[in-house]
Amino acid sequence: MPSYTMINKSSGEEREMILSLSEREELLATGEWTQKLSTASFISQHGSTLGKTPDSWKEHLGKIKKGSGRGNSINT
């Protein structure tokens, strides 16, 4: 479930809450809370995918490359 930063309108208290979308809508409908707007967090990949594969996969790609003929573009 997603987490939201909610602000209590009367006290100004900020709370991190893990809520379903319907629970968030119910909480906002009470009029006691508002949602703090923030940007989404993104996770991006570091490095190549091939560098994170096990050695057995790299050996398998090497065999494929060997049997594929000239001009192949398989990186091993």
C-alpha positions as CSV (number, residue, x, y, z in Angstrom):
1,M,0.0,0.0,0.0
2,P,1.2,3.5,-0.6
3,S,2.2,5.9,2.1
4,Y,0.9,9.5,2.4
5,T,2.0,12.4,4.4
6,M,-1.2,13.7,6.0
7,I,-1.6,17.1,7.8
8,N,-4.1,17.5,10.6
9,K,-5.9,20.8,9.9
10,S,-6.5,21.8,13.5
11,S,-3.1,21.0,15.0
12,G,-0.8,21.2,12.0
13,E,0.6,17.8,12.9
14,E,2.1,15.9,10.0
15,R,1.9,12.1,10.0
16,E,3.2,9.5,7.6
17,M,0.2,7.1,7.0
18,I,0.1,3.8,5.0
19,L,-3.4,3.8,3.5
20,S,-5.3,2.2,0.7
21,L,-6.8,4.6,-1.8
22,S,-10.3,4.2,-0.3
23,E,-9.0,4.7,3.2
24,R,-7.3,7.9,2.1
25,E,-10.5,9.2,0.5
26,E,-12.5,8.4,3.7
27,L,-9.9,10.3,5.8
28,L,-9.9,13.3,3.5
29,A,-13.7,13.3,3.4
30,T,-13.9,13.8,7.2
31,G,-12.4,17.3,6.7
32,E,-9.9,16.9,9.5
33,W,-7.0,16.0,7.4
34,T,-5.4,17.2,4.2
35,Q,-2.7,15.5,2.1
36,K,0.7,17.1,1.8
37,L,1.7,17.2,-1.8
38,S,5.1,15.8,-2.7
39,T,6.9,14.5,-5.7
40,A,7.1,10.8,-6.4
41,S,10.3,8.9,-5.7
42,F,11.8,7.0,-8.6
43,I,14.2,4.2,-8.6
44,S,16.5,3.9,-11.6
45,Q,18.9,1.2,-12.5
46,H,22.7,1.4,-12.0
47,G,25.0,-0.3,-14.5
48,S,24.2,-2.8,-17.1
49,T,21.8,-5.7,-16.7
50,L,24.4,-8.1,-18.0
51,G,26.7,-7.2,-15.2
52,K,24.1,-8.3,-12.7
53,T,23.5,-11.8,-14.2
54,P,25.1,-14.9,-12.9
55,D,28.1,-16.5,-14.5
56,S,26.1,-19.4,-15.9
57,W,24.0,-16.9,-18.0
58,K,27.2,-15.3,-19.3
59,E,28.5,-18.8,-20.3
60,H,25.2,-19.5,-22.0
61,L,25.4,-16.2,-24.0
62,G,29.0,-17.1,-25.0
63,K,27.8,-20.4,-26.4
64,I,25.1,-18.6,-28.3
65,K,27.5,-16.1,-29.7
66,K,30.0,-18.8,-30.8
67,G,27.3,-20.5,-32.8
68,S,25.6,-17.5,-34.3
69,G,28.1,-16.8,-37.0
70,R,29.8,-13.5,-38.1
71,G,28.5,-10.1,-37.4
72,N,26.6,-10.9,-34.3
73,S,26.1,-8.2,-31.7
74,I,25.8,-10.3,-28.5
75,N,27.8,-8.9,-25.7
76,T,29.3,-11.4,-23.3
